[in-house]
Amino acid sequence: MTPLNPRQSEAVHYIDGPLLVLAGAGSGKTSVITRKIAHLIGQCEIPAHRIVAVTFTNKAAREMKARVGELVKGKQGRGLTVSTFHTLGLTIIRRERQQLGLKNGFSIFDDQDSRSLLTELLHKDTDVGAEEVDRIRHQISNWKNDLVTPSLALSRAGDDQEVRAARIYSQYDRLLRAYNAVDFDDLILLPTLLFQEHEEILERWRNRIYYLLVDEYQDTNTSQYLLVRQLVGQRGRLTVVGDDDQSIYAWRGARPENLAQLAQDYPSLKVIKLEQNYRSSGRILKCANQVIANNPHVFEKQLWSDHGYGDPIRVIRCRNEEHEAEKIAGDILNQHMQRKRAFRDFAVLYRGNHQSRLIELKLQQFQIPYKVSGGTSFFARTEIKDVMAYLRLLINPDDDNAFLRIVNTPRRELGPATLEKLGQYAHNRGSSLFSVSCEMGLAESLNAKQYAMLKRFHDWVDETRDNLQRGHAIAAIKQMLRDIDYENWLLEQASSPKVAEKRMENVWQLVSSIERMLDKADDDSDVETVIGKLVLIDILEQQKEEDDSDRVQLMTLHASKGLEFPYVFLMGMEEDLLPHRASIEAETIEEERRLMYVGITRAKRELTMTYTAKRKQFGEEFEPTPSRFLEELPTDDLVWEGRGFEKSREEKQEIGAAHLANLKNLFD
């Protein structure tokens, strides 16, 4: 194992009270957390099952658990919890579900499920657009993150818009309970409220968790902060690791001030700063330090490195956005051909997804392989989630979440009020939604038309399941899609026939995948086994794995957090882009500066920034102002290019090399 530096070692071995590890970018914070867990188990003899470490992504949790596994062998590490905040919350809800009024097998609504339910509720009154649905969904999410219940939201509403949102929140919450479901925000909200109201349950969980470690603490919101404080209590057996300079998620409720709040809640809090950076050159760190120094700080720190001072930072002024994309693509190709640098070592970072369009076109033109991070995965597409929900219900009729997704997709005139009554009936019977949808007793709660519609749906699902099991599986699935007229449903919902056609192609691709899996399956494997395997595939997590193919990485600054690349381009260094116009108008420049800091500290060896003299918006050309952050950089460490716009010898070489590469590829 790499030796710890003095500050890292101090953080690992300090267990006398609550500890804040202020970890700068690239300072080895994951090593500190994993080594501390090993120290608690091995030297302090704390049983692994009484240690909990939480972070924000499944990828980070997996990496942390794997690294602990290298340090703690065998039975010693058994029972250790390393998870996300939401997984920890889900564990608590599952164990305390009866107290929360949930029955076994409750469903978890993802963003799309929540949006669909809110759309149904809002359409009861009037037609609303997607923006209005998203606005109310975001408001409800913020309320839940701030521990605001529907009744409290209504009492605090300051205008008609907030009153309407609060009433929708109340209906939405009531329907979730009727459906025996929770949404993503409930995974933190419900345990926190439960602990507030039931001291004896909280004490039981405090006794279960002896030591708690929290990663990326600057990203916690109000409810996550309170959940940590509840579980730790006054015993203070806590280590949190964070960096207020890398807090870039205020738009989803993160509160960097939670780091400062720790000192108030725990007067004995010890603060250890990790300032040695193991990633970047000294010059890159000097630029990062100088930019972020313009933000106010509760805790001051200065990153430093043993990696040498490094090359100057290039700042390139381009004629327009097309020239900017051509300059970056040509530069990458030139370095790849002349200096033998791998494409995977380059990253192009930008403030908004719309900026990737031109750079993608130029990379394609120069035949440079690339990957855009943050795209929608196959299994996250609406049409795939719909069809998978049908298949899930066919192999497991007790899957309430699948039932709720498809019972009105395509529309069957079964609105929220009908489904609420169905949910209440199923809850009272202790059965699944599907299983009770044909019971005679349900007819007493619904009108004749609603009951007939539900029973017809139930009988059709039973018939389709019988076809799936007894006949040709693929033929049965295709017949199912014809029965529900799914192709026409997509045409009704899509913005254009071409979009609908593409979505239907995705559906047929899924059907083909099932057919291939059936062909390759063992003799004793049936369609239920194959669909079960598909359901268990965590395709989203697979896509987040490290990609070692030789491709240039394109991503937003937000998506780049936690990553590092030898050569980084920051494009669009202009006012209204970085900092973003919305932040300028809202006077939240500090978060934009932290975003700039994150971008700079992704670079290990070379950093290049670009901006344009002219840019088009809505068909009109205008002259943008260079970003104020460029003025905050140390002038002695910058090399400016392109102020005269004449093509330099290097630029001509880059374009010539690009054309040469194109010719070679044509002959190949």
C-alpha positions in Angstrom: 0.0 0.0 0.0 1.1 3.6 -0.7 2.5 5.2 2.5 0.2 7.8 4.1 1.5 11.3 4.5 1.5 12.8 8.0 -1.9 14.5 7.6 -3.5 11.4 6.2 -2.1 9.3 8.9 -3.4 11.6 11.6 -6.9 11.4 10.1 -6.8 7.6 10.0 -5.7 7.2 13.6 -7.8 9.9 15.3 -10.8 8.3 17.0 -11.1 10.4 20.2 -14.1 12.5 18.9 -15.9 13.8 15.8 -13.5 14.6 12.9 -13.8 16.7 9.8 -11.2 15.8 7.1 -11.1 18.8 4.7 -9.8 17.0 1.6 -8.7 19.1 -1.3 -9.0 17.8 -4.9 -6.7 14.8 -5.6 -5.5 14.6 -2.0 -6.2 10.9 -1.5 -9.4 11.0 0.5 -10.6 7.6 -0.5 -7.3 6.1 0.9 -8.0 7.9 4.2 -11.6 6.5 4.5 -10.6 2.9 3.5 -7.5 2.8 5.7 -9.5 4.3 8.6 -12.2 1.5 8.3 -9.3 -1.1 8.3 -7.8 0.6 11.4 -11.2 0.6 13.2 -11.6 -3.1 12.5 -8.0 -4.3 12.9 -6.5 -2.1 15.6 -9.5 -0.8 17.5 -11.3 -4.2 17.3 -14.7 -2.7 16.4 -16.8 -5.4 14.7 -17.2 -4.7 11.0 -21.0 -5.0 11.2 -21.1 -2.0 13.6 -19.3 0.3 11.1 -21.2 2.2 8.4 -19.6 4.2 5.6 -21.9 6.3 3.3 -21.2 8.1 0.1 -23.3 9.5 -2.8 -22.9 7.1 -5.8 -23.0 3.3 -6.1 -19.7 3.4 -8.0 -18.0 5.2 -5.2 -19.4 2.8 -2.7 -18.3 -0.2 -4.7 -14.8 1.2 -5.1 -14.6 1.9 -1.4 -15.8 -1.6 -0.4 -13.3 -3.2 -2.8 -10.4 -1.3 -1.4 -11.4 -2.1 2.2 -11.6 -5.8 1.0 -7.9 -5.6 0.1 -7.0 -4.4 3.6 -9.4 -6.5 5.7 -9.4 -10.2 4.9 -11.8 -13.0 5.7 -14.3 -13.0 8.5 -13.0 -9.7 9.9 -14.8 -7.7 7.3 -18.1 -9.6 7.4 -21.1 -7.4 7.9 -19.4 -4.0 7.0 -21.9 -1.5 5.5 -20.6 0.6 2.7 -23.5 2.2 0.8 -25.1 5.3 -0.6 -27.2 7.5 1.6 -30.3 6.3 -0.2 -29.4 2.6 0.2 -28.9 3.1 4.0 -32.3 4.9 4.1 -33.9 2.0 2.2 -32.4 -0.5 4.7 -33.9 1.5 7.6 -37.3 1.7 5.8 -37.4 -2.1 5.1 -36.7 -2.9 8.7 -39.2 -0.4 10.1 -41.8 -0.6 7.3 -44.6 -1.6 9.7 -44.1 1.5 11.8 -44.1 3.5 8.6 -47.4 1.9 7.4 -45.8 0.1 4.4 -46.5 -3.6 3.6 -43.9 -6.0 2.4 -42.7 -5.6 -1.2 -43.3 -1.8 -1.3 -42.4 -0.1 -4.6 -39.8 2.6 -5.2 -40.8 5.3 -7.7 -37.9 6.6 -9.8 -37.9 10.0 -11.4 -40.0 8.9 -14.4 -42.6 7.1 -12.2 -42.9 10.3 -10.1 -43.2 12.5 -13.2 -45.9 10.2 -14.6 -48.0 10.3 -11.4 -47.7 14.1 -11.2 -48.7 14.4 -14.8 -51.8 12.4 -14.1 -52.7 14.6 -11.1 -52.1 17.9 -12.9 -54.1 16.8 -16.0 -57.1 16.3 -13.8 -57.5 20.1 -13.7 -56.1 21.3 -17.0 -53.6 20.5 -19.7 -50.1 21.3 -18.5 -46.7 21.2 -20.2 -43.7 19.2 -19.2 -42.0 22.3 -17.8 -44.8 22.8 -15.3 -44.7 19.1 -14.3 -40.9 19.3 -13.8 -41.2 22.6 -11.8 -43.7 21.1 -9.3 -41.7 17.8 -9.1 -38.6 19.9 -8.3 -40.5 21.9 -5.7 -41.8 18.7 -4.0 -38.3 17.2 -4.0 -36.9 20.4 -2.4 -39.6 20.3 0.2 -38.8 16.6 1.0 -35.1 17.3 1.2 -35.8 20.2 3.7 -38.2 17.9 5.8 -41.2 19.9 4.8 -44.4 17.8 5.0 -47.5 18.5 2.7 -49.4 20.2 5.6 -46.3 22.4 6.5 -45.8 23.3 2.8 -49.5 24.4 2.6 -49.2 26.5 5.7 -46.0 28.3 4.4 -47.3 28.9 0.9 -46.8 32.5 0.0 -48.7 32.8 -3.3 -51.2 30.9 -5.5 -48.5 29.0 -7.3 -47.1 27.6 -4.1 -50.6 26.8 -2.8 -51.3 24.8 -5.9 -47.9 23.0 -5.7 -48.5 22.2 -2.0 -52.0 20.7 -2.7 -50.5 18.6 -5.5 -47.8 17.5 -3.1 -50.5 16.4 -0.6 -52.4 14.4 -3.3 -49.1 12.9 -4.6 -48.0 11.8 -1.1 -51.4 10.3 -0.4 -51.4 8.3 -3.7 -47.9 7.0 -3.0 -49.1 5.6 0.3 -52.2 4.1 -1.3 -49.9 2.4 -3.9 -47.7 1.1 -1.1 -44.8 3.1 -2.7 -42.1 5.6 -1.8 -40.1 7.9 -4.0 -36.4 8.5 -4.1 -36.5 11.5 -1.7 -38.6 9.4 0.8 -35.6 7.1 1.3 -34.0 9.9 3.4 -37.2 11.8 4.5 -39.0 8.8 6.0 -36.2 7.5 8.3 -35.4 11.1 9.4 -39.1 11.8 10.4 -39.4 8.3 12.0 -36.4 9.0 14.2 -37.8 12.4 15.2 -41.0 10.9 16.3 -39.8 7.6 17.9 -36.9 8.0 20.2 -36.8 4.3 21.0 -36.4 3.3 17.3 -33.6 5.9 16.9 -31.8 4.6 20.0 -31.9 1.0 18.6 -30.2 2.2 15.4 -27.7 4.2 17.4 -26.7 1.1 19.3 -26.4 -0.8 16.0 -24.0 1.7 14.4 -20.9 2.2 16.5 -18.9 4.3 14.1 -20.1 6.3 11.0 -18.0 7.6 8.1 -19.4 10.0 5.5 -17.8 10.8 2.2 -18.4 14.0 0.0 -20.0 15.7 3.0 -20.3 19.0 1.2 -23.0 17.4 -1.0 -25.4 16.6 1.9 -28.8 18.3 2.0 -30.8 19.2 5.0 -32.4 15.8 5.5 -29.1 13.9 5.0 -27.3 16.1 7.5 -30.0 15.5 10.1 -30.0 11.8 9.5 -26.3 11.7 10.2 -26.7 13.8 13.3 -29.5 11.6 14.5 -27.5 8.3 14.1 -24.3 9.7 15.7 -26.0 11.5 18.6 -23.8 13.2 21.2 -21.3 10.3 21.2 -19.5 11.8 18.3 -18.1 8.6 16.8 -18.0 10.2 13.4 -15.5 11.0 10.5 -16.7 13.1 7.6 -14.6 13.9 4.6 -15.4 16.8 2.3 -14.3 19.9 0.4 -16.4 23.0 0.4 -14.6 24.2 -2.7 -16.0 21.3 -4.7 -19.7 21.8 -3.7 -21.4 22.1 -7.1 -24.8 20.6 -6.5 -26.8 23.4 -4.9 -29.4 22.9 -7.6 -30.3 19.5 -6.1 -30.3 20.7 -2.5 -26.6 20.3 -1.4 -25.6 22.7 1.4 -21.8 23.3 1.7 -22.5 25.2 4.9 -23.2 21.8 6.5 -19.4 21.6 6.9 -19.4 24.7 9.0 -22.6 23.5 10.9 -20.6 20.6 12.2 -18.4 22.8 14.3 -21.5 24.3 16.0 -23.2 20.9 16.6 -19.9 19.3 17.8 -17.8 21.9 19.7 -15.0 19.3 20.1 -14.8 18.8 16.3 -11.2 18.3 15.1 -10.3 19.5 11.6 -7.5 18.0 9.6 -6.7 19.4 6.2 -5.4 17.3 3.3 -3.6 19.8 1.1 -1.0 17.7 -0.7 -2.4 16.9 -4.2 -1.3 13.7 -5.9 -2.8 14.6 -9.3 -1.7 17.9 -10.9 1.3 20.0 -11.6 2.2 23.0 -9.3 1.1 25.5 -11.9 -2.4 24.0 -12.4 -2.8 24.0 -8.6 -1.6 27.6 -8.3 -4.3 28.6 -10.8 -7.0 26.6 -8.9 -5.9 28.2 -5.6 -6.0 31.7 -7.0 -9.4 31.4 -8.5 -11.1 29.8 -5.5 -9.5 32.3 -3.1 -12.1 34.8 -4.4 -14.8 32.8 -2.6 -15.4 33.3 1.1 -14.2 30.4 3.3 -14.8 29.1 6.8 -11.8 26.8 6.4 -8.8 28.0 4.4 -6.5 25.6 2.5 -3.8 25.7 -0.2 -3.2 22.7 -2.5 0.4 21.9 -3.3 2.1 19.1 -5.3 5.5 17.3 -5.7 4.8 16.8 -9.4 6.9 19.8 -10.6 5.7 23.2 -11.8 4.5 22.1 -15.2 3.7 23.7 -18.5 2.0 27.2 -18.8 -1.9 27.3 -19.1 -3.0 28.0 -22.6 -5.9 30.4 -23.2 -7.1 30.5 -26.8 -9.3 33.1 -28.3 -11.2 31.7 -31.3 -13.1 33.5 -34.1 -16.4 31.7 -33.3 -17.8 28.5 -31.9 -17.0 26.5 -35.0 -13.4 27.7 -35.0 -13.3 26.8 -31.3 -14.4 23.2 -32.0 -12.0 22.9 -34.9 -9.1 24.2 -32.8 -9.7 21.7 -30.0 -10.2 18.7 -32.4 -7.2 19.7 -34.5 -5.0 20.1 -31.4 -6.0 16.7 -30.0 -5.3 15.0 -33.4 -1.9 16.8 -33.7 -0.9 15.7 -30.2 -2.1 12.1 -30.9 -0.1 11.8 -34.1 3.1 13.8 -33.3 3.5 13.1 -29.6 1.8 9.6 -29.6 -0.7 10.6 -26.9 -3.7 8.3 -26.4 -7.1 9.7 -27.2 -8.4 8.5 -23.8 -6.0 10.9 -22.1 -7.9 14.0 -23.4 -11.1 15.4 -21.9 -13.2 18.3 -23.2 -15.3 19.9 -20.5 -18.1 22.4 -20.9 -20.8 24.1 -18.8 -23.9 22.9 -20.7 -24.7 19.8 -22.8 -25.7 21.9 -25.8 -22.0 22.8 -26.2 -21.0 19.3 -27.2 -22.8 19.4 -30.6 -20.1 21.2 -32.6 -17.2 19.5 -30.9 -18.8 16.1 -31.7 -19.1 17.1 -35.4 -15.5 18.2 -35.6 -14.2 15.0 -33.9 -16.3 13.0 -36.4 -14.9 15.0 -39.3 -11.3 14.4 -38.1 -12.3 10.7 -37.4 -11.3 11.0 -33.7 -13.1 8.5 -31.5 -14.9 10.0 -28.6 -17.4 9.2 -25.8 -20.1 11.6 -24.5 -20.6 10.9 -20.8 -24.0 11.3 -19.1 -26.1 10.0 -22.0 -29.3 8.0 -21.4 -28.7 4.3 -21.0 -30.7 1.8 -23.0 -32.7 0.5 -20.0 -33.4 4.0 -18.8 -35.4 4.9 -21.9 -39.1 5.4 -21.3 -40.2 2.8 -24.0 -37.8 0.2 -22.6 -39.0 0.8 -19.0 -42.6 0.4 -20.3 -42.1 -2.9 -22.0 -39.9 -4.2 -19.2 -42.7 -3.3 -16.8 -45.1 -5.4 -18.8 -42.7 -8.3 -18.8 -42.0 -7.9 -15.1 -45.7 -8.1 -14.3 -46.1 -11.2 -16.5 -43.4 -13.1 -14.5 -44.3 -11.6 -11.1 -48.0 -10.6 -10.7 -47.1 -9.2 -7.2 -44.8 -6.5 -8.7 -46.9 -3.4 -7.7 -44.5 -0.9 -9.3 -44.7 -2.6 -12.7 -48.5 -2.7 -12.4 -48.7 1.0 -11.7 -46.4 1.9 -14.6 -48.4 0.0 -17.2 -52.0 -0.1 -16.0 -52.6 3.2 -17.8 -49.9 3.0 -20.4 -51.4 3.2 -23.0 -54.3 5.0 -21.4 -57.2 2.8 -20.2 -59.2 5.6 -18.5 -57.9 4.5 -15.1 -57.1 7.8 -13.3 -55.4 8.5 -10.0 -58.7 8.4 -8.1 -59.5 4.9 -9.3 -56.0 3.7 -8.6 -56.0 5.3 -5.1 -59.2 3.3 -4.3 -57.6 0.1 -5.7 -54.4 0.8 -3.7 -56.4 1.2 -0.5 -58.4 -2.0 -1.1 -55.2 -3.9 -1.8 -53.6 -2.5 1.4 -56.6 -3.6 3.5 -56.5 -7.0 1.9 -52.7 -7.3 2.3 -52.4 -8.3 -1.3 -50.9 -7.0 -4.5 -52.7 -4.5 -6.8 -52.9 -7.0 -9.7 -54.3 -9.9 -7.6 -57.2 -7.9 -6.2 -58.1 -6.1 -9.5 -60.6 -8.8 -10.4 -62.1 -9.5 -6.9 -65.8 -9.0 -6.6 -65.3 -7.0 -3.3 -63.5 -4.3 -5.3 -66.7 -3.6 -7.2 -68.2 -2.0 -4.1 -65.4 0.7 -4.1 -65.5 1.5 -7.9 -68.2 2.3 -10.4 -69.1 -0.4 -12.9 -67.0 1.1 -15.8 -63.9 1.3 -13.7 -64.2 -2.2 -12.3 -64.9 -3.6 -15.8 -61.8 -1.9 -17.2 -59.6 -3.2 -14.4 -61.0 -6.8 -14.7 -60.5 -6.7 -18.5 -56.9 -5.7 -17.9 -56.4 -8.4 -15.3 -57.9 -11.1 -17.6 -55.8 -9.9 -20.6 -52.5 -10.1 -18.5 -53.5 -13.6 -17.4 -54.1 -14.7 -21.0 -50.8 -13.1 -22.2 -48.9 -14.9 -19.4 -50.5 -18.2 -20.4 -49.4 -17.6 -24.1 -45.9 -16.7 -22.9 -45.5 -19.9 -20.9 -47.3 -22.4 -23.2 -46.6 -21.0 -26.7 -43.8 -19.4 -28.5 -42.4 -16.7 -26.1 -41.3 -14.2 -28.7 -44.5 -14.5 -30.6 -46.4 -13.9 -27.4 -44.4 -10.8 -26.6 -45.0 -9.4 -30.2 -48.7 -10.2 -29.8 -48.7 -8.3 -26.5 -47.2 -5.2 -28.2 -49.9 -5.5 -30.9 -52.7 -5.9 -28.3 -51.8 -2.7 -26.6 -51.1 -0.9 -29.9 -47.8 0.3 -28.5 -46.5 1.7 -31.8 -49.4 4.1 -32.1 -49.1 5.1 -28.5 -45.5 6.1 -29.1 -46.6 8.1 -32.2 -49.1 9.9 -30.0 -46.6 10.7 -27.3 -43.5 11.6 -29.5 -42.6 15.0 -30.8 -42.3 13.7 -34.3 -42.9 10.4 -36.3 -39.1 10.0 -36.6 -38.7 10.1 -32.8 -41.5 7.5 -32.4 -39.9 5.3 -35.1 -36.6 5.4 -33.2 -38.3 4.5 -29.9 -40.0 1.5 -31.5 -36.7 0.4 -32.9 -35.4 0.3 -29.4 -38.4 -1.9 -28.4 -37.6 -4.4 -31.2 -34.0 -4.3 -30.1 -35.1 -5.4 -26.7 -37.3 -8.2 -28.1 -34.3 -9.4 -30.2 -32.1 -9.4 -27.1 -34.6 -11.7 -25.3 -34.7 -13.9 -28.4 -30.9 -14.2 -28.5 -30.8 -15.0 -24.8 -33.4 -17.7 -25.2 -31.5 -19.2 -28.1 -28.3 -19.3 -26.0 -30.0 -20.5 -22.8 -29.7 -23.9 -21.3 -32.5 -26.4 -22.1 -34.1 -26.0 -18.7 -34.2 -22.2 -19.0 -37.6 -20.7 -19.9 -38.7 -17.1 -20.8 -39.3 -16.3 -17.1 -35.7 -17.1 -16.3 -34.4 -15.0 -19.2 -36.7 -12.0 -18.3 -35.7 -12.4 -14.7 -32.0 -12.0 -15.7 -32.8 -8.9 -17.7 -34.7 -7.4 -14.7 -31.7 -8.1 -12.5 -29.2 -6.4 -14.9 -28.2 -3.1 -13.4 -27.5 -1.6 -16.8 -27.1 1.9 -15.4 -24.4 0.8 -13.1 -22.6 -1.1 -15.8 -22.5 2.0 -17.9 -20.9 4.0 -15.1 -17.9 1.6 -14.9 -14.6 2.9 -16.1 -14.3 3.0 -19.8 -10.7 2.1 -20.9 -11.4 2.3 -24.7 -9.2 4.8 -26.5 -11.7 7.7 -26.9 -11.6 11.4 -26.2 -14.0 12.1 -23.2 -16.6 14.8 -23.6 -18.6 15.8 -20.5 -20.1 18.6 -18.5 -18.1 20.1 -15.6 -20.7 18.6 -13.2 -20.1 15.1 -14.7 -16.3 15.5 -14.4 -16.2 15.7 -10.6 -14.1 12.9 -9.2 -12.3 12.2 -12.5 -8.9 13.1 -13.7 -7.2 13.4 -17.2 -3.7 14.2 -18.3 -4.9 16.8 -20.8 -8.0 18.9 -20.3 -9.8 21.5 -22.5 -12.2 23.9 -20.8 -14.3 25.3 -23.6 -16.7 28.3 -23.6 -14.9 30.5 -21.1 -17.4 33.3 -21.5 -19.9 35.3 -19.4 -23.3 33.6 -19.6 -21.7 30.2 -20.2 -19.2 30.0 -17.3 -20.4 31.7 -15.2 -23.9 30.7 -16.4 -26.4 33.4 -17.1 -28.9 32.0 -14.5 -26.2 32.2 -11.8 -25.3 35.7 -12.8 -29.0 36.8 -12.5 -29.4 34.9 -9.3 -26.1 36.2 -7.9 -24.8 32.7 -7.1 -21.4 33.2 -8.7 -19.7 31.4 -5.9 -21.0 28.0 -7.0 -19.9 28.8 -10.6 -16.4 29.6 -9.3 -16.4 26.2 -7.5 -17.4 24.6 -10.9 -14.4 26.4 -12.5 -12.2 25.1 -9.6 -13.4 21.5 -10.3 -12.6 21.9 -14.0 -9.1 23.2 -13.4 -8.3 20.4 -10.9 -9.3 17.6 -13.3 -6.1 18.3 -15.3 -3.0 16.4 -14.4 -0.4 17.8 -16.9 -1.8 20.3 -19.3 -4.8 22.6 -19.2 -6.1 24.6 -22.2 -9.0 27.1 -22.0 -10.9 28.5 -25.0 -13.4 31.3 -25.7 -14.8 32.9 -28.8 -14.9 36.5 -30.2 -18.3 35.8 -31.7 -21.1 33.3 -31.0 -24.5 32.6 -32.4 -27.7 32.5 -30.4 -31.1 32.0 -31.8 -29.7 32.7 -35.3 -28.2 36.0 -34.2 -24.4 36.7 -33.9 -23.1 38.5 -30.9 -19.8 39.3 -29.2 -19.6 37.5 -25.8 -17.5 38.9 -22.9 -14.6 36.7 -21.8 -15.3 34.9 -18.5 -14.5 36.9 -15.3 -12.7 33.8 -14.1 -10.0 34.3 -16.7 -9.1 37.6 -15.0 -8.7 35.8 -11.7 -6.0 33.5 -13.0 -2.3 34.3 -12.4 -1.2 36.2 -15.5 2.4 35.0 -15.4 1.3 31.4 -15.8 -0.8 32.0 -18.9 0.1 31.8 -22.6 -2.5 33.6 -24.8 -3.1 32.5 -28.3 -5.3 33.6 -31.2 -5.7 37.3 -30.4 -4.9 38.2 -34.0 -6.8 35.2 -35.5 -4.1 34.4 -38.0 -3.6 30.7 -38.3 -0.4 29.8 -36.5 2.1 27.3 -37.9 1.0 24.8 -35.3 -2.7 25.3 -36.2 -1.9 24.8 -39.9 0.0 21.6 -39.0 -3.0 20.4 -37.0 -5.5 21.0 -39.8 -3.0 19.4 -42.3 -2.5 16.4 -40.1 -6.3 16.0 -39.8 -6.8 16.0 -43.6 -3.8 13.6 -43.9 -5.5 11.2 -41.4 -8.7 11.4 -43.3 -7.0 10.5 -46.6 -5.2 7.6 -44.9 -8.5 6.3 -43.6 -10.1 6.6 -47.0 -7.3 4.4 -48.5 -7.5 2.0 -45.6 
